[in-house]
Amino acid sequence: MRRRDFIKAVFASATGWPLFAWAQKARKPVIGLLGSTFADAYASRVASVRKGLSETGFVEGQNVTIEYRWADGRYERLPEMAADLVRSKVDVILAITTPAAVAAKAATTTLPIVFEVGADPVKLGLVAGLSKPGGNLTGVSLLNVELGAKRLELLHGVVPTTTIFGLLINPKNSNAETIAKDVQEAAKELGIQIHVQRAATEADFEPAFASLRELGARALVIGTDPLFNANSERLAALTLRYVMPSIYQYRPFAAAGGLMSYGDSSTEPFRQAGTYLGRILKGEKPGELAIQQSTKVELIINLTTAKTLGIRLPAALTARADEIVD
């Protein structure tokens, strides 16, 4: 009996452990996606994340699982959602937009986090440095928040006789006051007046436009924000209804009838974030992965809207545009 027991133990040692180890190894890693806006509004961006993942050998549903948490524009939900992902023991968190990144960082100091933000992550306090982030975060930084003053300059060049402009920001976004300060300083240099309106929900959009109209604003810079990204069509429609030439960051705004958009590509940074997710799942440490800085910006002009608003576009501006929507 003892001999048989010994043989069983040896067999179990020789076969059982490798089988157990294989089962552990075969477990699909899990990515927790934390987004501050709506799933359908970011469908193309998430598709780009999947593309980046595939470039590192990971395909959702085959050898990696993604758990989605969307706050639907209610930023106050993000801290609990981030904590829930940590409790779920996902392998890495993808935080889309600045509010999500801030919430994810507050939820864990050990779990790897890859972020996509539209501002300097060092100034936001997310990482210690761009080349060596340190800690448990890395990701992609877009040129968006920093372009607020440039957007005002471009819009002023289109409507040079307009002296009163509006600025729309979301007060729940940690970048909002930075955007307001930059645009106000630019307005002072241009010798024009700027009125700041705040919209934290979709219901705030129309009252903000009506208030700007009453204040005499005849052109509008829309600040960068995930809620605004998700409502590009609605915002574009309001700019036409209130006859207010406007500029925003992404192409969908101009394509939907907004006069102009000036900002980063809406998909490429997400592909880069996807590749970082894959590299981390393969064992690389986020603190050793330099922040990817997306520096390409696109100017999109809607020629039909310009004609509708009675605007004659400067030839130099249309010549430098990346795309003319007609």
Long-range contacts (C-beta under 8 A, 24 or more apart in sequence): 28-63, 28-64, 28-65, 29-58, 29-63, 29-64, 29-65, 29-91, 29-92, 29-281, 30-64, 30-65, 30-66, 30-67, 30-88, 30-89, 30-90, 30-91, 31-64, 31-65, 31-66, 31-67, 31-90, 31-91, 31-92, 31-93, 31-94, 31-277, 31-281, 32-66, 32-67, 32-69, 32-85, 32-88, 32-90, 32-92, 32-93, 32-94, 33-66, 33-67, 33-68, 33-69, 33-93, 33-94, 33-96, 34-69, 34-78, 34-81, 34-82, 34-85, 34-93, 34-94, 34-95, 34-96, 34-100, 34-103, 34-104, 35-68, 35-69, 35-70, 35-71, 35-96, 35-97, 35-100, 35-226, 36-70, 36-71, 36-73, 36-75, 36-78, 36-96, 36-97, 36-99, 36-100, 36-226, 36-227, 37-70, 37-71, 37-72, 37-73, 37-96, 37-97, 37-226, 37-227, 37-229, 37-230, 38-70, 38-72, 38-73, 38-230, 39-68, 39-70, 41-229, 41-230, 41-231, 42-96, 42-229, 42-230, 44-266, 44-267, 45-96, 45-266, 45-267, 45-270, 46-270, 47-267, 48-267, 48-268, 48-270, 48-271, 48-274, 49-94, 49-270, 49-271, 49-273, 49-274, 49-277, 50-274, 51-271, 51-274, 52-270, 52-271, 52-272, 52-273, 52-274, 52-275, 52-276, 52-277, 52-278, 53-274, 53-275, 53-277, 53-278, 54-274, 55-271, 55-274, 55-275, 55-278, 56-274, 56-275, 56-277, 56-278, 56-279, 56-281, 56-282, 57-278, 57-282, 58-277, 58-278, 58-281, 64-281, 71-99, 71-100, 73-201, 73-202, 73-226, 73-227, 73-230, 75-99, 75-172, 75-173, 76-172, 78-102, 78-103, 79-103, 79-106, 79-107, 82-106, 82-107, 82-108, 83-107, 86-111, 91-281, 92-277, 92-280, 92-281, 94-273, 94-277, 95-139, 96-226, 96-270, 97-226, 98-124, 98-173, 98-174, 98-175, 99-172, 99-173, 99-174, 99-226, 101-126, 101-137, 101-139, 102-126, 102-174, 104-137, 105-137, 108-136, 109-135, 109-136, 110-136, 111-136, 112-136, 112-137, 112-280, 112-285, 112-286, 113-137, 113-138, 113-139, 113-286, 114-138, 114-139, 114-273, 114-276, 114-277, 114-280, 114-286, 115-139, 115-140, 115-273, 116-140, 116-142, 116-269, 116-270, 116-273, 117-141, 117-142, 118-142, 118-143, 118-144, 118-145, 118-175, 118-224, 118-249, 118-264, 119-144, 119-145, 119-146, 119-175, 119-178, 120-145, 120-146, 121-291, 124-174, 127-291, 130-290, 130-291, 130-293, 131-290, 131-291, 132-287, 132-288, 132-290, 133-286, 133-287, 133-288, 133-289, 133-290, 133-291, 134-287, 135-286, 135-287, 136-286, 136-287, 137-286, 137-287, 138-276, 138-286, 138-287, 138-289, 138-290, 138-291, 139-273, 139-276, 139-291, 139-292, 140-269, 140-270, 140-272, 140-273, 140-276, 140-291, 140-292, 140-293, 140-294, 141-291, 141-292, 141-293, 141-294, 142-263, 142-264, 142-269, 142-294, 143-263, 143-264, 143-293, 143-294, 143-295, 143-297, 144-224, 144-249, 144-263, 144-264, 145-175, 145-178, 145-179, 145-182, 145-224, 146-182, 147-249, 147-262, 147-263, 147-297, 148-179, 148-182, 148-183, 148-186, 148-221, 148-223, 148-224, 149-182, 149-183, 149-185, 149-186, 150-262, 151-183, 151-221, 151-247, 151-248, 151-249, 151-262, 152-183, 152-186, 152-187, 152-190, 152-194, 152-221, 152-247, 153-186, 153-190, 154-247, 154-260, 154-262, 154-299, 154-317, 155-219, 155-220, 155-221, 155-245, 155-246, 155-247, 155-259, 155-260, 156-190, 156-192, 156-219, 157-314, 157-317, 158-245, 158-259, 158-260, 158-306, 158-311, 158-313, 158-314, 158-317, 159-218, 159-219, 159-245, 159-311, 162-192, 162-218, 162-219, 162-245, 163-192, 163-193, 164-192, 164-193, 164-194, 164-195, 164-215, 164-216, 164-217, 164-218, 165-192, 165-193, 165-194, 165-195, 165-217, 165-218, 165-219, 165-220, 165-221, 166-194, 166-195, 166-196, 166-197, 166-212, 166-215, 166-217, 166-219, 166-220, 166-221, 166-244, 167-194, 167-195, 167-196, 167-197, 167-220, 167-221, 167-222, 167-223, 168-197, 168-198, 168-199, 168-208, 168-212, 168-220, 168-221, 168-222, 168-223, 168-228, 169-196, 169-197, 169-198, 169-199, 169-223, 169-225, 170-198, 170-199, 170-200, 170-223, 170-225, 170-227, 170-228, 171-198, 171-200, 172-200, 173-223, 173-224, 173-225, 173-226, 175-223, 175-224, 175-225, 176-223, 176-225, 179-223, 179-224, 180-223, 183-221, 183-223, 199-227, 200-227, 201-227, 202-227, 202-231, 202-234, 205-231, 205-234, 205-235, 205-238, 206-238, 209-238, 209-239, 209-241, 209-242, 209-244, 210-242, 212-242, 212-244, 213-242, 213-244, 217-244, 218-243, 218-244, 218-245, 219-244, 219-245, 219-246, 220-244, 220-245, 220-246, 220-247, 221-246, 221-247, 222-246, 222-247, 222-248, 222-249, 222-253, 224-249, 224-263, 232-256, 232-258, 233-257, 240-305, 240-308, 240-309, 243-309, 245-309, 245-311, 251-298, 251-300, 251-323, 254-300, 254-301, 254-302, 254-305, 254-325, 255-300, 255-302, 255-325, 257-302, 257-304, 257-305, 258-302, 258-305, 259-301, 259-302, 259-305, 259-306, 259-309, 259-311, 260-299, 260-300, 260-301, 260-302, 261-298, 261-299, 261-300, 262-297, 262-298, 262-299, 262-300, 263-297, 263-298, 264-294, 264-296, 264-297, 264-298, 265-294, 265-296, 265-298, 268-294, 268-296, 269-294, 298-322, 298-323, 299-323, 300-324, 300-325, 301-325
